[in-house]
Amino acid sequence: MKNKNILVTGGAGFIGSHLVRLLVNKYPEYNIINMDSLTYAGNLANLKDVEHMPNYTFVKCDICDFDKVQKIFTKHQINNVIHLAAESHVDRSIKDPFSFAQTNIMGTLSLLQTAKLAWEGNFEGKLFYHVSTDEVYGSLGEEGFFLETTAYDPHSPYSASKASSDHFVRAFHDTYGLPTVISNCSNNYGSYQFPEKLIPLFINNICNNKSLPVYGKGDNVRDWLFVNDHARAIDVIFSKGKLGETYNIGGFNEWKNIDLIKVLIETTDRLLGRPKGTSNKLITYVTDRAGHDARYAIDATKLKEELGWEPSLQFEEGIEKTVKWYLENKEWMENITSGAYEQYYAEMYTN
C-alpha cells in the first residue's frame, strides 16, 4: 500500500516524537497523523523541525474520546496505527491508578474498536501496532531474560494497565482477525524525555546542585536503550513484522541504578568542567518504591534474527550524546520544568 495514512498516538511524547520525526523524514510518500492529547508529557516543541512538513498533521485528541477518534479515522482515512499514547510513570500510577486504567486500557480499547469498525471487511494493508513495555513481565532474578513467551506478571498499576492493553490487542486479533503486532521495550533514554524520568531528572539536578534521590540501595537493574534505536526498531517491525506476533526490543545493556547514576555524574560533571566526582555528594538514598521490580533484561534475539534489527550505540556513547543534548538545550528543559510549554499549547489547542 503506497498511500499509507499512519496514525501515531502519543506522537508529541518522548518516544513518539522521535518516531514521528523518523517516519516523516524517511517516508515522504506516507501521511503521518500525530494524535496527542497534550497532557503534561506531550510537547509539540519536540517536533518543531517537522511541523511544517507537507506529510505531517497534528490533531489534538484524547484516545478515550471514542466519537472524536472515529471522526479522525474517517477524516484522515487512517489505514495504519502505531499506538504509543499511554500514562507511563510508575510513581504516578501508584498514586493514581484510575487514570492509568482509563488511558492505557480504555484508551487502547477505544482505538481497537475504532480500527475494527473502520477496516471491517477489508483488513488488507492495514496494521494496528501496539507499543508496550517489558514491565508487563514482572521481575527477574539475577539470571535469565524476558522472552516473547515469558508469562505476564505485572507488579505496579502501570504495568498491570499495560498488560491488560496487550491482552486486548491480542483478543482483537484472535476474535475479529484485526491485523495487529505488539512490541515490548526496555527503558529508553535520549533527548526530549520528560524530566520526571531518571536520566533527564538527574542531569537537571546535577546542573542545579540538587539532591539525586536513589531508591533503596540502588541495586535495581534495568536494560537501557537509546530512543533513536527504539524508533528504528518500531519502523522495522511496522514494515516487516509478522501479524499476530510479539517482538521484544532491548539494548543488551544492563545497569544497576547506582552504577548508571555514577556514570551520569561523571559525564555531566566533566562536560560542565567540574572536577571528577564533584556531584557524588548529591546522592541521597530514599525509601524504596512500593513493589519495585528487582531486574529487567530483554532478550531481543528474535527481532535481530527475524527482522535484522540491533542497537546502534553502546551505552557510554549514548549517554554522552544525551547529556550533551540536555546541556545544549537548557531552554527546553527550563520551559518544561516551568510549565511554559504546557500553558502555551493548552491555549493554542483549545478543542
C-alpha positions as YAML, in Angstrom:
chain: A
units: angstrom
residues:
- id: 1
  name: MET
  ca: [0.00, 0.00, 0.00]
- id: 2
  name: LYS
  ca: [1.69, 3.17, -1.21]
- id: 3
  name: ASN
  ca: [-0.81, 5.61, 0.27]
- id: 4
  name: LYS
  ca: [-0.32, 4.88, 3.94]
- id: 5
  name: ASN
  ca: [-2.11, 7.20, 6.34]
- id: 6
  name: ILE
  ca: [-0.43, 6.37, 9.64]
- id: 7
  name: LEU
  ca: [-1.97, 7.49, 12.91]
- id: 8
  name: VAL
  ca: [0.71, 7.78, 15.60]
- id: 9
  name: THR
  ca: [-0.87, 8.18, 19.03]
- id: 10
  name: GLY
  ca: [1.20, 9.93, 21.67]
- id: 11
  name: GLY
  ca: [3.38, 11.38, 18.94]
- id: 12
  name: ALA
  ca: [4.21, 14.51, 20.94]
- id: 13
  name: GLY
  ca: [5.73, 12.48, 23.76]
- id: 14
  name: PHE
  ca: [9.30, 11.31, 24.26]
- id: 15
  name: ILE
  ca: [9.41, 8.13, 22.18]
- id: 16
  name: GLY
  ca: [6.54, 9.21, 19.95]
- id: 17
  name: SER
  ca: [8.24, 12.41, 18.80]
- id: 18
  name: HIS
  ca: [11.37, 10.51, 17.78]
- id: 19
  name: LEU
  ca: [9.24, 8.03, 15.84]
- id: 20
  name: VAL
  ca: [7.19, 10.75, 14.13]
- id: 21
  name: ARG
  ca: [10.37, 12.56, 13.08]
- id: 22
  name: LEU
  ca: [11.81, 9.35, 11.63]
- id: 23
  name: LEU
  ca: [8.64, 8.48, 9.71]
- id: 24
  name: VAL
  ca: [8.05, 11.99, 8.35]
- id: 25
  name: ASN
  ca: [11.62, 12.27, 7.05]
- id: 26
  name: LYS
  ca: [12.06, 8.69, 5.84]
- id: 27
  name: TYR
  ca: [8.69, 8.26, 4.11]
- id: 28
  name: PRO
  ca: [7.66, 11.47, 2.30]
- id: 29
  name: GLU
  ca: [5.01, 9.42, 0.45]
- id: 30
  name: TYR
  ca: [3.26, 8.48, 3.72]
- id: 31
  name: ASN
  ca: [0.90, 10.78, 5.59]
- id: 32
  name: ILE
  ca: [1.82, 10.88, 9.28]
- id: 33
  name: ILE
  ca: [-1.03, 11.99, 11.56]
- id: 34
  name: ASN
  ca: [0.18, 12.73, 15.07]
- id: 35
  name: MET
  ca: [-2.66, 12.42, 17.60]
- id: 36
  name: ASP
  ca: [-1.88, 13.57, 21.13]
- id: 37
  name: SER
  ca: [-3.96, 14.99, 23.97]
- id: 38
  name: LEU
  ca: [-1.04, 17.22, 25.04]
- id: 39
  name: THR
  ca: [-1.11, 16.31, 28.71]
- id: 40
  name: TYR
  ca: [1.91, 17.22, 30.85]
- id: 41
  name: ALA
  ca: [4.27, 14.89, 28.94]
- id: 42
  name: GLY
  ca: [3.11, 15.80, 25.42]
- id: 43
  name: ASN
  ca: [5.11, 18.65, 23.94]
- id: 44
  name: LEU
  ca: [4.86, 19.86, 20.34]
- id: 45
  name: ALA
  ca: [8.12, 21.74, 20.80]
- id: 46
  name: ASN
  ca: [9.69, 18.29, 20.39]
- id: 47
  name: LEU
  ca: [8.62, 18.38, 16.73]
- id: 48
  name: LYS
  ca: [9.32, 21.94, 15.62]
- id: 49
  name: ASP
  ca: [11.68, 20.68, 12.93]
- id: 50
  name: VAL
  ca: [8.92, 18.74, 11.13]
- id: 51
  name: GLU
  ca: [5.74, 20.67, 11.97]
- id: 52
  name: HIS
  ca: [5.62, 22.34, 8.54]
- id: 53
  name: MET
  ca: [6.41, 19.21, 6.51]
- id: 54
  name: PRO
  ca: [3.70, 18.51, 3.89]
- id: 55
  name: ASN
  ca: [3.22, 14.89, 5.02]
- id: 56
  name: TYR
  ca: [2.75, 15.76, 8.71]
- id: 57
  name: THR
  ca: [-0.51, 16.64, 10.50]
- id: 58
  name: PHE
  ca: [-1.20, 17.16, 14.19]
- id: 59
  name: VAL
  ca: [-4.60, 16.59, 15.77]
- id: 60
  name: LYS
  ca: [-5.35, 17.14, 19.45]
- id: 61
  name: CYS
  ca: [-7.46, 14.30, 20.81]
- id: 62
  name: ASP
  ca: [-7.76, 12.07, 23.86]
- id: 63
  name: ILE
  ca: [-7.67, 8.41, 22.81]
- id: 64
  name: CYS
  ca: [-10.54, 7.75, 25.24]
- id: 65
  name: ASP
  ca: [-12.82, 10.06, 23.24]
- id: 66
  name: PHE
  ca: [-14.33, 7.30, 21.09]
- id: 67
  name: ASP
  ca: [-16.54, 9.58, 18.97]
- id: 68
  name: LYS
  ca: [-13.74, 12.00, 18.16]
- id: 69
  name: VAL
  ca: [-11.30, 9.17, 17.41]
- id: 70
  name: GLN
  ca: [-13.81, 7.76, 14.91]
- id: 71
  name: LYS
  ca: [-14.14, 11.14, 13.20]
- id: 72
  name: ILE
  ca: [-10.35, 11.42, 12.92]
- id: 73
  name: PHE
  ca: [-10.17, 7.94, 11.35]
- id: 74
  name: THR
  ca: [-12.79, 8.96, 8.78]
- id: 75
  name: LYS
  ca: [-11.39, 12.42, 8.01]
- id: 76
  name: HIS
  ca: [-7.81, 11.24, 7.52]
- id: 77
  name: GLN
  ca: [-8.68, 7.81, 6.07]
- id: 78
  name: ILE
  ca: [-6.47, 6.08, 8.62]
- id: 79
  name: ASN
  ca: [-5.26, 2.70, 7.43]
- id: 80
  name: ASN
  ca: [-2.41, 2.10, 9.89]
- id: 81
  name: VAL
  ca: [-1.99, 2.81, 13.60]
- id: 82
  name: ILE
  ca: [1.14, 2.92, 15.74]
- id: 83
  name: HIS
  ca: [-0.16, 3.27, 19.28]
- id: 84
  name: LEU
  ca: [2.22, 4.79, 21.83]
- id: 85
  name: ALA
  ca: [-0.12, 7.04, 23.84]
- id: 86
  name: ALA
  ca: [-0.01, 5.98, 27.48]
- id: 87
  name: GLU
  ca: [0.41, 7.03, 31.06]
- id: 88
  name: SER
  ca: [3.88, 5.66, 31.75]
- id: 89
  name: HIS
  ca: [5.36, 6.78, 35.06]
- id: 90
  name: VAL
  ca: [5.28, 4.07, 37.75]
- id: 91
  name: ASP
  ca: [5.30, 6.52, 40.67]
- id: 92
  name: ARG
  ca: [2.29, 8.35, 39.24]
- id: 93
  name: SER
  ca: [0.46, 5.03, 38.79]
- id: 94
  name: ILE
  ca: [0.95, 4.18, 42.46]
- id: 95
  name: LYS
  ca: [-0.68, 7.49, 43.44]
- id: 96
  name: ASP
  ca: [-3.41, 7.47, 40.78]
- id: 97
  name: PRO
  ca: [-4.16, 4.00, 39.35]
- id: 98
  name: PHE
  ca: [-7.55, 5.08, 37.96]
- id: 99
  name: SER
  ca: [-6.06, 7.42, 35.34]
- id: 100
  name: PHE
  ca: [-3.69, 4.68, 34.20]
- id: 101
  name: ALA
  ca: [-6.55, 2.21, 33.78]
- id: 102
  name: GLN
  ca: [-8.58, 4.84, 31.91]
- id: 103
  name: THR
  ca: [-5.87, 5.85, 29.44]
- id: 104
  name: ASN
  ca: [-3.93, 2.62, 28.99]
- id: 105
  name: ILE
  ca: [-6.83, 0.16, 28.98]
- id: 106
  name: MET
  ca: [-9.95, 2.06, 27.89]
- id: 107
  name: GLY
  ca: [-7.97, 4.30, 25.53]
- id: 108
  name: THR
  ca: [-6.46, 1.28, 23.79]
- id: 109
  name: LEU
  ca: [-9.89, -0.35, 23.59]
- id: 110
  name: SER
  ca: [-11.29, 2.84, 22.03]
- id: 111
  name: LEU
  ca: [-8.63, 2.71, 19.31]
- id: 112
  name: LEU
  ca: [-9.04, -1.02, 18.70]
- id: 113
  name: GLN
  ca: [-12.81, -0.76, 18.32]
- id: 114
  name: THR
  ca: [-12.45, 2.23, 16.01]
- id: 115
  name: ALA
  ca: [-9.95, 0.37, 13.82]
- id: 116
  name: LYS
  ca: [-12.15, -2.73, 13.72]
- id: 117
  name: LEU
  ca: [-15.22, -0.75, 12.66]
- id: 118
  name: ALA
  ca: [-13.29, 1.36, 10.13]
- id: 119
  name: TRP
  ca: [-11.46, -1.53, 8.50]
- id: 120
  name: GLU
  ca: [-14.02, -4.34, 8.83]
- id: 121
  name: GLY
  ca: [-14.33, -6.34, 5.64]
- id: 122
  name: ASN
  ca: [-11.03, -5.06, 4.25]
- id: 123
  name: PHE
  ca: [-8.02, -5.70, 6.52]
- id: 124
  name: GLU
  ca: [-5.58, -5.90, 3.60]
- id: 125
  name: GLY
  ca: [-2.70, -3.43, 4.01]
- id: 126
  name: LYS
  ca: [-3.91, -2.43, 7.48]
- id: 127
  name: LEU
  ca: [-1.99, -2.73, 10.74]
- id: 128
  name: PHE
  ca: [-2.62, -1.89, 14.39]
- id: 129
  name: TYR
  ca: [0.81, -1.74, 16.05]
- id: 130
  name: HIS
  ca: [0.70, -1.57, 19.86]
- id: 131
  name: VAL
  ca: [3.84, -0.34, 21.63]
- id: 132
  name: SER
  ca: [4.18, -1.80, 25.12]
- id: 133
  name: THR
  ca: [6.74, -2.30, 27.89]
- id: 134
  name: ASP
  ca: [8.93, -5.04, 29.35]
- id: 135
  name: GLU
  ca: [7.40, -4.27, 32.77]
- id: 136
  name: VAL
  ca: [4.41, -6.49, 31.94]
- id: 137
  name: TYR
  ca: [6.69, -9.50, 32.51]
- id: 138
  name: GLY
  ca: [7.34, -8.66, 36.16]
- id: 139
  name: SER
  ca: [10.72, -9.05, 37.82]
- id: 140
  name: LEU
  ca: [13.75, -11.22, 37.07]
- id: 141
  name: GLY
  ca: [16.26, -12.74, 39.44]
- id: 142
  name: GLU
  ca: [19.99, -12.38, 38.93]
- id: 143
  name: GLU
  ca: [19.91, -14.53, 35.79]
- id: 144
  name: GLY
  ca: [17.70, -15.02, 32.76]
- id: 145
  name: PHE
  ca: [15.98, -12.70, 30.28]
- id: 146
  name: PHE
  ca: [12.47, -11.76, 29.22]
- id: 147
  name: LEU
  ca: [11.41, -13.64, 26.09]
- id: 148
  name: GLU
  ca: [8.34, -13.06, 23.96]
- id: 149
  name: THR
  ca: [6.94, -16.22, 25.58]
- id: 150
  name: THR
  ca: [7.57, -15.10, 29.18]
- id: 151
  name: ALA
  ca: [4.40, -15.25, 31.29]
- id: 152
  name: TYR
  ca: [2.94, -11.90, 32.31]
- id: 153
  name: ASP
  ca: [3.42, -10.97, 35.97]
- id: 154
  name: PRO
  ca: [2.89, -7.20, 36.38]
- id: 155
  name: HIS
  ca: [3.56, -5.69, 39.81]
- id: 156
  name: SER
  ca: [2.64, -1.99, 39.54]
- id: 157
  name: PRO
  ca: [-0.63, -0.34, 38.47]
- id: 158
  name: TYR
  ca: [1.25, 0.96, 35.42]
- id: 159
  name: SER
  ca: [2.46, -2.46, 34.29]
- id: 160
  name: ALA
  ca: [-0.92, -4.03, 35.10]
- id: 161
  name: SER
  ca: [-2.66, -1.49, 32.86]
- id: 162
  name: LYS
  ca: [-0.19, -2.12, 30.02]
- id: 163
  name: ALA
  ca: [-0.56, -5.89, 30.42]
- id: 164
  name: SER
  ca: [-4.32, -5.52, 30.11]
- id: 165
  name: SER
  ca: [-3.97, -3.40, 26.97]
- id: 166
  name: ASP
  ca: [-1.67, -6.05, 25.45]
- id: 167
  name: HIS
  ca: [-4.30, -8.71, 26.13]
- id: 168
  name: PHE
  ca: [-7.00, -6.61, 24.45]
- id: 169
  name: VAL
  ca: [-4.83, -6.22, 21.35]
- id: 170
  name: ARG
  ca: [-4.32, -9.99, 21.14]
- id: 171
  name: ALA
  ca: [-8.03, -10.57, 21.78]
- id: 172
  name: PHE
  ca: [-8.99, -8.32, 18.85]
- id: 173
  name: HIS
  ca: [-6.55, -10.22, 16.63]
- id: 174
  name: ASP
  ca: [-7.84, -13.63, 17.70]
- id: 175
  name: THR
  ca: [-11.55, -12.75, 17.85]
- id: 176
  name: TYR
  ca: [-12.01, -10.36, 14.93]
- id: 177
  name: GLY
  ca: [-8.95, -11.01, 12.81]
- id: 178
  name: LEU
  ca: [-7.70, -7.46, 13.32]
- id: 179
  name: PRO
  ca: [-4.15, -7.24, 11.90]
- id: 180
  name: THR
  ca: [-2.02, -6.48, 14.96]
- id: 181
  name: VAL
  ca: [1.54, -6.62, 16.19]
- id: 182
  name: ILE
  ca: [2.97, -5.84, 19.64]
- id: 183
  name: SER
  ca: [6.42, -4.81, 20.83]
- id: 184
  name: ASN
  ca: [7.64, -4.77, 24.43]
- id: 185
  name: CYS
  ca: [10.59, -2.48, 25.04]
- id: 186
  name: SER
  ca: [13.13, -1.87, 27.79]
- id: 187
  name: ASN
  ca: [13.89, 1.53, 29.39]
- id: 188
  name: ASN
  ca: [14.55, 4.32, 26.88]
- id: 189
  name: TYR
  ca: [16.86, 7.31, 27.21]
- id: 190
  name: GLY
  ca: [17.79, 10.22, 24.98]
- id: 191
  name: SER
  ca: [16.70, 13.75, 24.03]
- id: 192
  name: TYR
  ca: [13.26, 15.25, 24.67]
- id: 193
  name: GLN
  ca: [12.43, 13.00, 27.64]
- id: 194
  name: PHE
  ca: [10.09, 14.50, 30.23]
- id: 195
  name: PRO
  ca: [12.22, 15.28, 33.32]
- id: 196
  name: GLU
  ca: [10.27, 13.16, 35.79]
- id: 197
  name: LYS
  ca: [12.23, 10.19, 34.42]
- id: 198
  name: LEU
  ca: [15.57, 9.25, 35.96]
- id: 199
  name: ILE
  ca: [18.13, 10.34, 33.37]
- id: 200
  name: PRO
  ca: [16.86, 13.86, 32.46]
- id: 201
  name: LEU
  ca: [15.85, 14.46, 36.09]
- id: 202
  name: PHE
  ca: [19.32, 13.62, 37.37]
- id: 203
  name: ILE
  ca: [21.11, 15.61, 34.64]
- id: 204
  name: ASN
  ca: [18.99, 18.62, 35.57]
- id: 205
  name: ASN
  ca: [19.59, 18.09, 39.30]
- id: 206
  name: ILE
  ca: [23.35, 17.75, 38.80]
- id: 207
  name: CYS
  ca: [23.39, 21.02, 36.84]
- id: 208
  name: ASN
  ca: [21.50, 22.74, 39.67]
- id: 209
  name: ASN
  ca: [23.28, 21.02, 42.59]
- id: 210
  name: LYS
  ca: [20.05, 19.38, 43.76]
- id: 211
  name: SER
  ca: [19.62, 16.05, 45.51]
- id: 212
  name: LEU
  ca: [19.82, 12.82, 43.48]
- id: 213
  name: PRO
  ca: [17.23, 10.53, 45.17]
- id: 214
  name: VAL
  ca: [18.10, 6.83, 44.82]
- id: 215
  name: TYR
  ca: [15.51, 4.20, 45.72]
- id: 216
  name: GLY
  ca: [16.70, 1.65, 48.30]
- id: 217
  name: LYS
  ca: [20.36, 0.78, 47.78]
- id: 218
  name: GLY
  ca: [20.29, 1.49, 44.06]
- id: 219
  name: ASP
  ca: [20.69, -2.22, 43.26]
- id: 220
  name: ASN
  ca: [17.70, -2.48, 40.89]
- id: 221
  name: VAL
  ca: [18.81, -3.40, 37.37]
- id: 222
  name: ARG
  ca: [17.38, -2.06, 34.11]
- id: 223
  name: ASP
  ca: [18.13, -2.68, 30.43]
- id: 224
  name: TRP
  ca: [18.66, 0.70, 28.69]
- id: 225
  name: LEU
  ca: [18.01, 1.51, 25.04]
- id: 226
  name: PHE
  ca: [18.79, 4.71, 23.11]
- id: 227
  name: VAL
  ca: [15.45, 6.16, 21.97]
- id: 228
  name: ASN
  ca: [16.54, 6.57, 18.33]
- id: 229
  name: ASP
  ca: [17.28, 2.84, 18.25]
- id: 230
  name: HIS
  ca: [13.78, 2.16, 19.60]
- id: 231
  name: ALA
  ca: [12.27, 4.32, 16.84]
- id: 232
  name: ARG
  ca: [14.27, 2.35, 14.25]
- id: 233
  name: ALA
  ca: [13.02, -0.91, 15.77]
- id: 234
  name: ILE
  ca: [9.40, 0.25, 15.57]
- id: 235
  name: ASP
  ca: [9.92, 1.18, 11.92]
- id: 236
  name: VAL
  ca: [11.37, -2.27, 11.17]
- id: 237
  name: ILE
  ca: [8.56, -4.10, 12.97]
- id: 238
  name: PHE
  ca: [5.93, -1.90, 11.33]
- id: 239
  name: SER
  ca: [7.40, -2.61, 7.89]
- id: 240
  name: LYS
  ca: [8.35, -6.28, 8.22]
- id: 241
  name: GLY
  ca: [6.80, -7.73, 11.37]
- id: 242
  name: LYS
  ca: [4.56, -10.78, 11.14]
- id: 243
  name: LEU
  ca: [0.90, -10.24, 12.00]
- id: 244
  name: GLY
  ca: [-0.15, -11.51, 15.42]
- id: 245
  name: GLU
  ca: [3.44, -11.63, 16.66]
- id: 246
  name: THR
  ca: [5.20, -10.02, 19.61]
- id: 247
  name: TYR
  ca: [8.74, -8.63, 19.41]
- id: 248
  name: ASN
  ca: [10.90, -7.70, 22.39]
- id: 249
  name: ILE
  ca: [13.13, -4.63, 21.93]
- id: 250
  name: GLY
  ca: [16.13, -4.30, 24.23]
- id: 251
  name: GLY
  ca: [19.56, -2.76, 24.36]
- id: 252
  name: PHE
  ca: [21.51, -5.80, 25.61]
- id: 253
  name: ASN
  ca: [22.64, -3.23, 28.12]
- id: 254
  name: GLU
  ca: [22.02, -3.86, 31.84]
- id: 255
  name: TRP
  ca: [22.94, -1.36, 34.52]
- id: 256
  name: LYS
  ca: [22.36, -1.17, 38.26]
- id: 257
  name: ASN
  ca: [20.67, 2.13, 39.04]
- id: 258
  name: ILE
  ca: [23.53, 3.31, 41.27]
- id: 259
  name: ASP
  ca: [26.15, 2.50, 38.61]
- id: 260
  name: LEU
  ca: [24.12, 4.33, 35.97]
- id: 261
  name: ILE
  ca: [23.86, 7.36, 38.26]
- id: 262
  name: LYS
  ca: [27.63, 7.40, 38.79]
- id: 263
  name: VAL
  ca: [28.16, 7.38, 35.01]
- id: 264
  name: LEU
  ca: [25.71, 10.28, 34.72]
- id: 265
  name: ILE
  ca: [27.56, 12.19, 37.42]
- id: 266
  name: GLU
  ca: [30.96, 11.59, 35.84]
- id: 267
  name: THR
  ca: [29.76, 12.55, 32.36]
- id: 268
  name: THR
  ca: [27.78, 15.63, 33.42]
- id: 269
  name: ASP
  ca: [30.49, 16.96, 35.75]
- id: 270
  name: ARG
  ca: [33.11, 16.51, 33.02]
- id: 271
  name: LEU
  ca: [31.02, 18.30, 30.38]
- id: 272
  name: LEU
  ca: [30.34, 21.09, 32.87]
- id: 273
  name: GLY
  ca: [34.08, 21.45, 33.51]
- id: 274
  name: ARG
  ca: [33.79, 20.37, 37.13]
- id: 275
  name: PRO
  ca: [36.39, 18.22, 38.96]
- id: 276
  name: LYS
  ca: [35.66, 14.50, 38.77]
- id: 277
  name: GLY
  ca: [33.24, 13.32, 41.45]
- id: 278
  name: THR
  ca: [32.03, 16.82, 42.35]
- id: 279
  name: SER
  ca: [28.36, 15.78, 42.35]
- id: 280
  name: ASN
  ca: [28.74, 12.45, 44.17]
- id: 281
  name: LYS
  ca: [27.74, 14.28, 47.34]
- id: 282
  name: LEU
  ca: [24.27, 14.85, 45.85]
- id: 283
  name: ILE
  ca: [23.36, 11.14, 46.02]
- id: 284
  name: THR
  ca: [20.63, 10.62, 48.61]
- id: 285
  name: TYR
  ca: [19.24, 7.17, 49.40]
- id: 286
  name: VAL
  ca: [15.46, 7.17, 49.96]
- id: 287
  name: THR
  ca: [12.84, 4.59, 50.92]
- id: 288
  name: ASP
  ca: [12.38, 2.06, 48.15]
- id: 289
  name: ARG
  ca: [9.42, 2.31, 45.78]
- id: 290
  name: ALA
  ca: [6.48, 0.03, 46.65]
- id: 291
  name: GLY
  ca: [6.58, -3.15, 44.55]
- id: 292
  name: HIS
  ca: [9.91, -2.14, 42.99]
- id: 293
  name: ASP
  ca: [10.94, -4.86, 40.49]
- id: 294
  name: ALA
  ca: [14.49, -6.08, 41.05]
- id: 295
  name: ARG
  ca: [15.68, -6.58, 37.48]
- id: 296
  name: TYR
  ca: [14.53, -6.24, 33.87]
- id: 297
  name: ALA
  ca: [16.52, -7.68, 30.96]
- id: 298
  name: ILE
  ca: [15.28, -8.18, 27.41]
- id: 299
  name: ASP
  ca: [16.34, -10.91, 25.01]
- id: 300
  name: ALA
  ca: [15.90, -9.24, 21.61]
- id: 301
  name: THR
  ca: [17.28, -12.19, 19.63]
- id: 302
  name: LYS
  ca: [14.00, -12.75, 17.77]
- id: 303
  name: LEU
  ca: [13.99, -9.17, 16.49]
- id: 304
  name: LYS
  ca: [17.62, -9.43, 15.41]
- id: 305
  name: GLU
  ca: [17.38, -12.83, 13.71]
- id: 306
  name: GLU
  ca: [13.98, -12.43, 12.04]
- id: 307
  name: LEU
  ca: [13.95, -8.72, 11.13]
- id: 308
  name: GLY
  ca: [17.64, -7.74, 11.24]
- id: 309
  name: TRP
  ca: [17.47, -5.04, 13.92]
- id: 310
  name: GLU
  ca: [20.11, -4.41, 16.60]
- id: 311
  name: PRO
  ca: [21.14, -1.41, 18.70]
- id: 312
  name: SER
  ca: [23.46, 1.08, 17.01]
- id: 313
  name: LEU
  ca: [25.08, 2.67, 20.08]
- id: 314
  name: GLN
  ca: [26.99, 1.48, 23.11]
- id: 315
  name: PHE
  ca: [25.62, 2.94, 26.33]
- id: 316
  name: GLU
  ca: [28.59, 5.21, 27.09]
- id: 317
  name: GLU
  ca: [28.31, 6.80, 23.63]
- id: 318
  name: GLY
  ca: [24.55, 7.20, 24.00]
- id: 319
  name: ILE
  ca: [24.85, 8.77, 27.45]
- id: 320
  name: GLU
  ca: [27.48, 11.21, 26.15]
- id: 321
  name: LYS
  ca: [25.12, 12.30, 23.36]
- id: 322
  name: THR
  ca: [22.20, 12.52, 25.78]
- id: 323
  name: VAL
  ca: [23.95, 14.62, 28.43]
- id: 324
  name: LYS
  ca: [25.32, 16.96, 25.74]
- id: 325
  name: TRP
  ca: [21.83, 17.45, 24.32]
- id: 326
  name: TYR
  ca: [20.33, 18.47, 27.67]
- id: 327
  name: LEU
  ca: [23.23, 20.81, 28.42]
- id: 328
  name: GLU
  ca: [22.89, 22.42, 24.99]
- id: 329
  name: ASN
  ca: [19.09, 22.71, 25.28]
- id: 330
  name: LYS
  ca: [18.66, 24.26, 28.71]
- id: 331
  name: GLU
  ca: [15.84, 26.49, 27.45]
- id: 332
  name: TRP
  ca: [13.82, 23.38, 26.51]
- id: 333
  name: MET
  ca: [14.36, 21.96, 30.00]
- id: 334
  name: GLU
  ca: [13.54, 25.26, 31.71]
- id: 335
  name: ASN
  ca: [10.33, 25.65, 29.71]
- id: 336
  name: ILE
  ca: [9.33, 22.09, 30.52]
- id: 337
  name: THR
  ca: [10.01, 22.34, 34.24]
- id: 338
  name: SER
  ca: [8.30, 25.73, 34.48]
- id: 339
  name: GLY
  ca: [5.22, 24.51, 32.61]
- id: 340
  name: ALA
  ca: [5.61, 27.23, 29.96]
- id: 341
  name: TYR
  ca: [5.14, 24.89, 27.01]
- id: 342
  name: GLU
  ca: [2.18, 23.19, 28.64]
- id: 343
  name: GLN
  ca: [0.41, 26.53, 29.10]
- id: 344
  name: TYR
  ca: [1.30, 27.71, 25.58]
- id: 345
  name: TYR
  ca: [-0.10, 24.65, 23.82]
- id: 346
  name: ALA
  ca: [-3.14, 24.48, 26.11]
- id: 347
  name: GLU
  ca: [-4.05, 27.95, 24.86]
- id: 348
  name: MET
  ca: [-3.12, 27.17, 21.24]
- id: 349
  name: TYR
  ca: [-5.16, 23.93, 21.01]
- id: 350
  name: THR
  ca: [-8.36, 24.54, 22.95]
- id: 351
  name: ASN
  ca: [-10.53, 21.97, 21.14]
...
